[in-house]
């Protein structure tokens, strides 16, 4: 089985768009629509990378990131925060939570695919 990428966003069109890029890049997409689902799926599936929205229902992306990065089992998973809010404070908070990368929406599908290859390898 190929490498897994968990996409966590509460907006269906973002899930669909990112899922398309992940699948086209040769990786297996996993989907979560809130922070609680993201934690459950991560602990069960152990994805190789997580693309995580900041503003989400139940548990926000910052708290999800903090929990995963403080757990020895999940701390090495690459986490890219994805947000429509390009605030410097969000970028700083992402770093403080342990996120590996900060991506703003709208994103370029080509650049996202290139980052997937750089991070996970070219299947």
N, C-alpha and C positions, 0 to 999 in steps of 0.2 A: 504494500500500500504506500502511496506517495505521502509527502509531508502534508500536515494538516494546518489550516489557517482558520482560526475562529474570528468571525466578523460579528461585532456586537454593536448594534445601532437600533434605535427605536423607530427609525424612519424606513419604511418598506422599500422605497426607491433607492436608498443608499445601500441597504442590504443586497438588493438585486444587482446594482451596478458593481459593487465590490465583489460580490460572488461571481459575477461574469468574468471579471479580470482574473480572479484567483483560479477559477476553473480553466480559463483559456491559457493560463500560465502553467498548467499541469499539476496544480495542487488541489487538495481536497478541501472544499469550504465547509465550515461548520457555522451555524447561525444561532445568534442569541438576540432577543429583543429587549432585554433589560439586564441590569447588573447581577441580579440573583441568578438568572439563567447562565450568564457568562461564567460565574464561579462554579456552578454545578457542572457545566459542560467541560470546563477546563480541568476540574479534578477528575472527571471520568475519562475524558479523551486525551488529555495531555497534548494539546496542539503545539506545533513548532513555533507558531507566531500568533499573536492576537492583534487585531485591528479594533480599537476600542474607542467608542464615542464617549465624550465627557458627560454631557447632559442626558441622563437616562432615568427611567422610572426605577423604583425600588432601591437600587444602590447606584450611585453615580460612578463614572469611570475612574475618578481619582481614588475612591475608596476600593474599587475592584482592584486597581493597580497596586495600591498599598498592601492589600491582603495577599495578592499573589506573589508580590516581591518579598514579603516577609515570611513566606512559607518555603522551607527548604526544598520541598517537592516541586514547586512551580516557579521558584525565583529566577531560573535561567531562561524561562520562556521570553522571547523577544516581544515587547509590547510597544506598538505604535498607537499613540493617541490620535484620534481623528475628530476634528471639531470645526463647526462653522464659525466659532468665536476665535478669531486670531489674536486675542489679547496676549500681551507680553506676560501678564500675571498667570494666564492659563499655561503658557509654555513653561514658566518657572515652577508652577505647582506640579506640572507633569514630571519635570526633572526631579523635584523633591520626593515625589511618590515612587520614583524608580523607573519611570517610562524610558524606553530606549530611543524613542523618536516622537516628534510632534508634527502632524500633518494637518493642514487646514483645508476645509471644503470651500469651494469646489476643488477637486483634485483632478489631475491629469491621469487618465487610465494608462497611458504609455509610461508615465513616470512611476506610477504605482507598480506596474508590471516589472519595470526595471529594478525597483527597490526589492520586490519579492525575489527576483533572481539574485540580487546582491546579498540578501540576507539568508535565503534558503538554498541557494544554488540553482542552477538551470537544469531542471529535471531532464 
